[in-house]
């Protein structure tokens, strides 16, 4: 983190759901650079005002497999994945090329 702080990287995000207990931290942490030091931020999804984007966790279902993943958010909702957009397109217009 010290290197990123010296480079003035505004946000430092840690996503480590598998080893968070071993490493003694939360599965998802967002730090913001304030006065040269990173401070842990609260809230999820976390809204990064400076870039107009949020980040947070959610459950993704793919082929019957459910897993926790990170998603991007706008101010009101989660952005859809490419797979979700394709499914929505197919529901509305049918299979591609038909």
WOQUITA-V386678 format. One record per backbone hydrogen bond with DSSP energy under -1.0 kcal/mol. CO is the residue of the C=O (numbers start at 1). NH is the residue of the N-H. E is the energy in kcal/mol with one decimal. If there is no record, write none. Layout:
BEGIN
[[CO & NH & E] [CO & NH & E]]
END
This chain:
BEGIN
[[1 & 5 & -2.6] [2 & 6 & -2.2] [3 & 7 & -1.4] [4 & 9 & -2.5] [5 & 8 & -1.5] [10 & 33 & -2.8] [12 & 31 & -2.7] [14 & 29 & -2.8] [19 & 23 & -2.6] [20 & 25 & -2.3] [27 & 16 & -2.5] [29 & 14 & -2.8] [30 & 41 & -3.4] [31 & 12 & -2.3] [32 & 39 & -2.5] [34 & 37 & -1.6] [37 & 34 & -3.4] [39 & 32 & -2.3] [46 & 55 & -1.8] [48 & 51 & -1.4] [48 & 52 & -1.2] [48 & 53 & -1.4] [53 & 48 & -2.9] [54 & 73 & -2.2] [55 & 46 & -2.9] [56 & 71 & -3.3] [58 & 69 & -2.8] [60 & 67 & -2.1] [62 & 65 & -1.6] [65 & 62 & -2.7] [67 & 60 & -3.1] [69 & 58 & -2.0] [71 & 56 & -2.0] [72 & 79 & -2.7] [73 & 54 & -2.6] [77 & 74 & -2.8] [81 & 85 & -2.4] [82 & 86 & -2.2] [83 & 87 & -2.3] [84 & 88 & -2.4] [85 & 89 & -2.4] [86 & 90 & -2.7] [87 & 91 & -2.2] [88 & 92 & -1.7] [89 & 93 & -3.3] [90 & 94 & -2.2] [95 & 98 & -1.4]]
END
